Amino acid sequence: MSDYLIRALAYDNQVRAFAVRSTDTVSEAQQRHHTWPIVSAALGRTMTAGVMMGAMLKGNDKLTIKIQGGGPVGTILVDSDVKGHVRGYVTNPHVHFDLNSKGKLDVARVVGTDGMLTVVKDLGLREHFTGQVPIVSGEIGDDFTYYFASSEQVPSAVGVGVLVNPDNSILAAGGFIIQLLPGTSNETIDHIEKRLSTIEPISKLIQKGLTPEQILDEVLGEGQVRVLDKMPISFECQCSKERIENALRSIGKEELEDIIEKEGKAEAQCHFCNEKYQLNKEELISLLPKE
């Protein structure tokens, strides 16, 4: 099964819902950044939430998520767009702790709980929309739930999970976002709250191999969900050699000539995907402004 995301409505259009399988996408990030299990869980959960939030956008809108909780992982940075593309990285990919008291990866400890979750949306306007909330748990899902309620005033439930194999590879990843639309009845709210309190953790649902459709059936109840559309998702970076060349052009003639004279070459590495770009002396000279 390839990674994909579904958008849906439920309870006679009172509820908006998203669910995603992100196993291959998180695997790509793990391989590119060589993250250790606890970091893979933190980054993968953020990317999973991020790609669903990207699906809430329109047109060519994009968003950036930054989590800075004061923990040893440092900053978690994720970009996503409306087309199902997502990318991400962390400051420190190699952090390890023993399992927590529940026998699970101690994501809260690696992320930290003394900091902020920030979402910046590029909606094609002069000013970007920025929402920021304190980190409430460091477990990622709870923090996004709090973000939606506090920053966007949308009552939501966010579940994200990543399972890691003993060899550090990704076994499974996925998640859901449930949002109450204006006018949702108290009966519907009570029913959803009861289901959320009794369903298995999202990681268990993922481990069982449930599809995004089946995850929403578990969360909201079979027969309640009407799927609107489905789209593939993937790890995709916007970096390119052309972008590196444009960045070098922008530093100015004198500085570029200094690099040519002293180094005779240039190398740049993308934070998001770890791709390396090398330019030789002749390529650097071709970037100099023409007289």
VEXBA-761334 format. One record per residue (C-alpha): residue in three letters; x, y, z. Coordinates in steps of 0.02 Angstrom, whole numbers, plus 32768, in hexadecimal, padded with zeros to 4 digits. Layout:
<dolums>
DOLUM | residu | x | y | z
DOLUM | Ala | X | Y | Z $
...
</dolums>
This chain:
<dolums>
DOLUM | residu | x | y | z
DOLUM | Met | 8000 | 8000 | 8000 $
DOLUM | Ser | 8045 | 80AA | 7FCE $
DOLUM | Asp | 8033 | 8144 | 803B $
DOLUM | Tyr | 7F94 | 81A7 | 8024 $
DOLUM | Leu | 7F20 | 8220 | 807C $
DOLUM | Ile | 7E63 | 822C | 807F $
DOLUM | Arg | 7DF1 | 82C0 | 80A1 $
DOLUM | Ala | 7D44 | 829A | 80E4 $
DOLUM | Leu | 7CA7 | 82DB | 8135 $
DOLUM | Ala | 7C42 | 8281 | 81BB $
DOLUM | Tyr | 7BA2 | 828C | 8220 $
DOLUM | Asp | 7B3F | 82E4 | 8197 $
DOLUM | Asn | 7BCA | 8361 | 8172 $
DOLUM | Gln | 7BDF | 8395 | 8228 $
DOLUM | Val | 7C90 | 8352 | 8230 $
DOLUM | Arg | 7D28 | 8366 | 81C0 $
DOLUM | Ala | 7DA8 | 82DA | 81C2 $
DOLUM | Phe | 7E53 | 82AE | 817B $
DOLUM | Ala | 7EB4 | 820C | 8186 $
DOLUM | Val | 7F5A | 81D8 | 813A $
DOLUM | Arg | 7FD1 | 8149 | 8123 $
DOLUM | Ser | 8080 | 8196 | 8128 $
DOLUM | Thr | 80F2 | 80FF | 813D $
DOLUM | Asp | 815A | 8115 | 809E $
DOLUM | Thr | 8162 | 81D1 | 80B3 $
DOLUM | Val | 81A5 | 81C6 | 8165 $
DOLUM | Ser | 821B | 813B | 812D $
DOLUM | Glu | 8265 | 81AF | 80AB $
DOLUM | Ala | 8286 | 8233 | 8130 $
DOLUM | Gln | 82D3 | 81B0 | 81A3 $
DOLUM | Gln | 8348 | 8172 | 811B $
DOLUM | Arg | 837C | 8220 | 80E2 $
DOLUM | His | 83A1 | 825F | 8192 $
DOLUM | His | 83D4 | 81B8 | 81E3 $
DOLUM | Thr | 8363 | 81DF | 8277 $
DOLUM | Trp | 8364 | 816F | 8310 $
DOLUM | Pro | 82BD | 8121 | 8346 $
DOLUM | Ile | 8281 | 81A4 | 83C3 $
DOLUM | Val | 82AC | 8231 | 834A $
DOLUM | Ser | 8258 | 81D3 | 82BB $
DOLUM | Ala | 81BA | 81CE | 8324 $
DOLUM | Ala | 81C1 | 8289 | 834A $
DOLUM | Leu | 81E8 | 82BE | 8298 $
DOLUM | Gly | 8170 | 823F | 824B $
DOLUM | Arg | 80DF | 8274 | 82B9 $
DOLUM | Thr | 80FD | 832A | 828A $
DOLUM | Met | 8108 | 8302 | 81D0 $
DOLUM | Thr | 806A | 829A | 81DB $
DOLUM | Ala | 800A | 8329 | 822D $
DOLUM | Gly | 805A | 83A3 | 81B3 $
DOLUM | Val | 8025 | 8348 | 8115 $
DOLUM | Met | 7F70 | 8342 | 8154 $
DOLUM | Met | 7F76 | 83FC | 817D $
DOLUM | Gly | 7FBA | 841C | 80CF $
DOLUM | Ala | 7F20 | 83C6 | 8089 $
DOLUM | Met | 7EB6 | 844A | 80E0 $
DOLUM | Leu | 7F03 | 84D3 | 8074 $
DOLUM | Lys | 7ECF | 850E | 7FC8 $
DOLUM | Gly | 7F24 | 8534 | 7F22 $
DOLUM | Asn | 7FE0 | 854C | 7F35 $
DOLUM | Asp | 7FDA | 856E | 7FF0 $
DOLUM | Lys | 8064 | 8525 | 805D $
DOLUM | Leu | 8088 | 8517 | 8115 $
DOLUM | Thr | 811D | 8503 | 8188 $
DOLUM | Ile | 8117 | 84B2 | 8234 $
DOLUM | Lys | 819D | 84D5 | 82B5 $
DOLUM | Ile | 81A5 | 847A | 835B $
DOLUM | Gln | 8221 | 84BA | 83DB $
DOLUM | Gly | 8200 | 8466 | 8481 $
DOLUM | Gly | 82AA | 847A | 84D1 $
DOLUM | Gly | 82D0 | 83C0 | 84C6 $
DOLUM | Pro | 8370 | 836F | 8484 $
DOLUM | Val | 8329 | 8356 | 83D4 $
DOLUM | Gly | 8333 | 8413 | 83BD $
DOLUM | Thr | 82C1 | 845D | 8338 $
DOLUM | Ile | 8249 | 83F4 | 82D0 $
DOLUM | Leu | 8221 | 844A | 822C $
DOLUM | Val | 81A1 | 840B | 81AF $
DOLUM | Asp | 8160 | 8455 | 810B $
DOLUM | Ser | 80C4 | 8419 | 80AF $
DOLUM | Asp | 804F | 844F | 8025 $
DOLUM | Val | 7FA3 | 842D | 7FE0 $
DOLUM | Lys | 7FE3 | 83A9 | 7F66 $
DOLUM | Gly | 8017 | 8329 | 7FE8 $
DOLUM | His | 80CF | 8358 | 7FE8 $
DOLUM | Val | 8129 | 8361 | 808F $
DOLUM | Arg | 81DD | 836E | 80CA $
DOLUM | Gly | 822F | 8381 | 8173 $
DOLUM | Tyr | 82CB | 837B | 81DD $
DOLUM | Val | 8306 | 838A | 8290 $
DOLUM | Thr | 839E | 83E0 | 82DC $
DOLUM | Asn | 83DF | 8343 | 8332 $
DOLUM | Pro | 83AF | 829F | 82DC $
DOLUM | His | 8415 | 8232 | 8353 $
DOLUM | Val | 83C2 | 8234 | 83FE $
DOLUM | His | 8397 | 819A | 8464 $
DOLUM | Phe | 8338 | 817B | 8506 $
DOLUM | Asp | 82F5 | 80DD | 8556 $
DOLUM | Leu | 823C | 80B8 | 8541 $
DOLUM | Asn | 81C6 | 811A | 85B1 $
DOLUM | Ser | 815F | 80D2 | 8640 $
DOLUM | Lys | 80DC | 8093 | 85C4 $
DOLUM | Gly | 815F | 8034 | 8560 $
DOLUM | Lys | 8158 | 80AE | 84CF $
DOLUM | Leu | 81D3 | 8124 | 847A $
DOLUM | Asp | 81E4 | 81BC | 84EC $
DOLUM | Val | 81BA | 823F | 8469 $
DOLUM | Ala | 818A | 82C3 | 84EA $
DOLUM | Arg | 8236 | 82B6 | 8538 $
DOLUM | Val | 8293 | 82CD | 8494 $
DOLUM | Val | 8221 | 835B | 8459 $
DOLUM | Gly | 8213 | 83B5 | 8500 $
DOLUM | Thr | 8181 | 8414 | 854A $
DOLUM | Asp | 81CE | 84BF | 8563 $
DOLUM | Gly | 81B2 | 8518 | 84C0 $
DOLUM | Met | 813E | 853E | 8430 $
DOLUM | Leu | 80E8 | 84EE | 839B $
DOLUM | Thr | 80E0 | 8569 | 830A $
DOLUM | Val | 807F | 8559 | 8267 $
DOLUM | Val | 80A2 | 85D4 | 81DA $
DOLUM | Lys | 802C | 85D1 | 8146 $
DOLUM | Asp | 805E | 861C | 809F $
DOLUM | Leu | 7FB6 | 8644 | 8052 $
DOLUM | Gly | 7FFC | 86AA | 7FC3 $
DOLUM | Leu | 7FDD | 874D | 801D $
DOLUM | Arg | 805B | 87D3 | 804D $
DOLUM | Glu | 8052 | 87A0 | 8104 $
DOLUM | His | 805D | 86EA | 813B $
DOLUM | Phe | 7FE4 | 86A5 | 81BC $
DOLUM | Thr | 8041 | 866F | 8259 $
DOLUM | Gly | 7FF5 | 860D | 82E8 $
DOLUM | Gln | 8058 | 85E2 | 8383 $
DOLUM | Val | 802C | 8581 | 8421 $
DOLUM | Pro | 808E | 853C | 84B5 $
DOLUM | Ile | 80BC | 8484 | 84AB $
DOLUM | Val | 8048 | 842A | 8523 $
DOLUM | Ser | 8089 | 8377 | 8521 $
DOLUM | Gly | 8117 | 835F | 84A5 $
DOLUM | Glu | 80BC | 82C6 | 8461 $
DOLUM | Ile | 8092 | 8327 | 83C0 $
DOLUM | Gly | 7FDE | 82ED | 83AA $
DOLUM | Asp | 7FA1 | 8344 | 8449 $
DOLUM | Asp | 8003 | 83DF | 8419 $
DOLUM | Phe | 7FAE | 83ED | 8370 $
DOLUM | Thr | 7F05 | 83D0 | 83C3 $
DOLUM | Tyr | 7F2B | 8464 | 8434 $
DOLUM | Tyr | 7F68 | 84CB | 83A0 $
DOLUM | Phe | 7EC5 | 84B6 | 833F $
DOLUM | Ala | 7E5B | 84E0 | 83D6 $
DOLUM | Ser | 7EC2 | 8576 | 840E $
DOLUM | Ser | 7F07 | 85C3 | 836F $
DOLUM | Glu | 7E81 | 8597 | 82EF $
DOLUM | Gln | 7DED | 8583 | 8365 $
DOLUM | Val | 7DBF | 84DC | 8318 $
DOLUM | Pro | 7D99 | 8450 | 8394 $
DOLUM | Ser | 7E02 | 83BF | 8354 $
DOLUM | Ala | 7E4A | 8316 | 8380 $
DOLUM | Val | 7EF4 | 82EA | 8337 $
DOLUM | Gly | 7F3F | 823C | 833C $
DOLUM | Val | 7FEA | 8218 | 82EF $
DOLUM | Gly | 8059 | 8180 | 8303 $
DOLUM | Val | 80FD | 8137 | 82C6 $
DOLUM | Leu | 813A | 8085 | 82E6 $
DOLUM | Val | 81F4 | 8062 | 82D4 $
DOLUM | Asn | 8249 | 7FBA | 82B0 $
DOLUM | Pro | 82DE | 7F7C | 8317 $
DOLUM | Asp | 8351 | 7FAA | 8285 $
DOLUM | Asn | 8315 | 8061 | 828D $
DOLUM | Ser | 82AB | 8051 | 81EF $
DOLUM | Ile | 81F5 | 8087 | 81F1 $
DOLUM | Leu | 8174 | 7FFD | 820B $
DOLUM | Ala | 80DA | 806A | 81F8 $
DOLUM | Ala | 80A0 | 811F | 8206 $
DOLUM | Gly | 7FFA | 8179 | 81F6 $
DOLUM | Gly | 7F77 | 81E1 | 824C $
DOLUM | Phe | 7ED2 | 823D | 824D $
DOLUM | Ile | 7E89 | 82EA | 826D $
DOLUM | Ile | 7DD3 | 82FC | 829F $
DOLUM | Gln | 7D88 | 83AB | 82A2 $
DOLUM | Leu | 7CDC | 83E5 | 82DD $
DOLUM | Leu | 7C8A | 8460 | 8266 $
DOLUM | Pro | 7C1C | 84EF | 82A4 $
DOLUM | Gly | 7B72 | 84B1 | 82DC $
DOLUM | Thr | 7BA8 | 8401 | 830B $
DOLUM | Ser | 7B24 | 83B9 | 837E $
DOLUM | Asn | 7B49 | 838A | 8432 $
DOLUM | Glu | 7B11 | 82DA | 840B $
DOLUM | Thr | 7B95 | 82CA | 8382 $
DOLUM | Ile | 7C1B | 8315 | 83F2 $
DOLUM | Asp | 7BF1 | 829A | 847E $
DOLUM | His | 7BF4 | 8207 | 8406 $
DOLUM | Ile | 7C9F | 8237 | 83BF $
DOLUM | Glu | 7CE7 | 8257 | 846C $
DOLUM | Lys | 7CAF | 81AA | 84A5 $
DOLUM | Arg | 7CFD | 8157 | 840E $
DOLUM | Leu | 7DA0 | 81B6 | 8423 $
DOLUM | Ser | 7DA9 | 817F | 84D9 $
DOLUM | Thr | 7D93 | 80C7 | 84AF $
DOLUM | Ile | 7DEF | 80A9 | 840B $
DOLUM | Glu | 7E9D | 805F | 8408 $
DOLUM | Pro | 7F32 | 80D6 | 83F9 $
DOLUM | Ile | 7F55 | 810E | 8348 $
DOLUM | Ser | 7FF9 | 80AD | 8348 $
DOLUM | Lys | 7F98 | 800C | 8368 $
DOLUM | Leu | 7F21 | 8032 | 82D8 $
DOLUM | Ile | 7FB5 | 8052 | 8267 $
DOLUM | Gln | 800D | 7FB4 | 82A1 $
DOLUM | Lys | 7F72 | 7F4F | 8272 $
DOLUM | Gly | 7F82 | 7F94 | 81C2 $
DOLUM | Leu | 7EE1 | 7FF7 | 81C0 $
DOLUM | Thr | 7EC8 | 8065 | 8128 $
DOLUM | Pro | 7EA0 | 811E | 813E $
DOLUM | Glu | 7DEA | 80F5 | 8118 $
DOLUM | Gln | 7DE8 | 806F | 819E $
DOLUM | Ile | 7E3D | 80E4 | 821B $
DOLUM | Leu | 7DB0 | 8162 | 8206 $
DOLUM | Asp | 7D2F | 80D7 | 8218 $
DOLUM | Glu | 7D81 | 80A8 | 82BD $
DOLUM | Val | 7D86 | 815B | 82FB $
DOLUM | Leu | 7CDC | 8197 | 82BF $
DOLUM | Gly | 7C77 | 80F8 | 82A9 $
DOLUM | Glu | 7C57 | 808C | 8212 $
DOLUM | Gly | 7BD6 | 80D5 | 819D $
DOLUM | Gln | 7BF0 | 8186 | 81DB $
DOLUM | Val | 7C7E | 81B8 | 8167 $
DOLUM | Arg | 7C6B | 81FC | 80B6 $
DOLUM | Val | 7D13 | 8202 | 805C $
DOLUM | Leu | 7D23 | 829D | 7FED $
DOLUM | Asp | 7DC8 | 8278 | 7F99 $
DOLUM | Lys | 7E6C | 821B | 7FA5 $
DOLUM | Met | 7F1A | 8251 | 7F71 $
DOLUM | Pro | 7FCA | 820A | 7F77 $
DOLUM | Ile | 8048 | 8257 | 7FEF $
DOLUM | Ser | 8105 | 8255 | 7FE8 $
DOLUM | Phe | 81A6 | 829C | 802C $
DOLUM | Glu | 81D4 | 8321 | 7FAD $
DOLUM | Cys | 8256 | 83AB | 7FBA $
DOLUM | Gln | 8257 | 844A | 7F53 $
DOLUM | Cys | 8314 | 845C | 7F54 $
DOLUM | Ser | 8374 | 8456 | 7EAF $
DOLUM | Lys | 841B | 8486 | 7E65 $
DOLUM | Glu | 83C6 | 851B | 7E13 $
DOLUM | Arg | 838F | 855C | 7EBD $
DOLUM | Ile | 8440 | 854B | 7EFF $
DOLUM | Glu | 8480 | 85AC | 7E68 $
DOLUM | Asn | 8400 | 8635 | 7E85 $
DOLUM | Ala | 8434 | 8640 | 7F3B $
DOLUM | Leu | 84EA | 8652 | 7F09 $
DOLUM | Arg | 84BE | 86DA | 7E8C $
DOLUM | Ser | 8465 | 8739 | 7F16 $
DOLUM | Ile | 84FF | 8746 | 7F86 $
DOLUM | Gly | 854C | 87C6 | 7F12 $
DOLUM | Lys | 85DC | 87CE | 7E97 $
DOLUM | Glu | 8668 | 87F0 | 7F15 $
DOLUM | Glu | 863D | 8761 | 7F89 $
DOLUM | Leu | 8625 | 86E9 | 7EF8 $
DOLUM | Glu | 86CF | 871B | 7EAF $
DOLUM | Asp | 871B | 86FD | 7F5B $
DOLUM | Ile | 86D6 | 864B | 7F5D $
DOLUM | Ile | 8719 | 862B | 7EAE $
DOLUM | Glu | 87C5 | 866D | 7EDC $
DOLUM | Lys | 87D8 | 8619 | 7F85 $
DOLUM | Glu | 8773 | 8578 | 7F73 $
DOLUM | Gly | 8761 | 855B | 7EB8 $
DOLUM | Lys | 86BF | 84FE | 7EDA $
DOLUM | Ala | 8622 | 8503 | 7F46 $
DOLUM | Glu | 85BC | 847F | 7F9F $
DOLUM | Ala | 8510 | 8493 | 7FED $
DOLUM | Gln | 84A3 | 8417 | 804A $
DOLUM | Cys | 83E7 | 8422 | 805F $
DOLUM | His | 83AD | 8416 | 8114 $
DOLUM | Phe | 8307 | 83C8 | 80E3 $
DOLUM | Cys | 8343 | 8337 | 8077 $
DOLUM | Asn | 8401 | 8330 | 8093 $
DOLUM | Glu | 841F | 833B | 7FD7 $
DOLUM | Lys | 84CB | 8382 | 7FAE $
DOLUM | Tyr | 84ED | 83F6 | 7F1D $
DOLUM | Gln | 859B | 841A | 7EDB $
DOLUM | Leu | 85D1 | 84A1 | 7E62 $
DOLUM | Asn | 867D | 84A5 | 7E13 $
DOLUM | Lys | 86E2 | 8540 | 7DE9 $
DOLUM | Glu | 869E | 8551 | 7D39 $
DOLUM | Glu | 85EB | 8546 | 7D77 $
DOLUM | Leu | 860D | 85CC | 7DFA $
DOLUM | Ile | 865C | 8640 | 7D79 $
DOLUM | Ser | 85C0 | 862D | 7D0C $
DOLUM | Leu | 8559 | 8674 | 7D9C $
DOLUM | Leu | 85B8 | 8719 | 7D9E $
DOLUM | Pro | 8555 | 87AB | 7D59 $
DOLUM | Lys | 857E | 87D2 | 7CA4 $
DOLUM | Glu | 85D9 | 8876 | 7C89 $
</dolums>
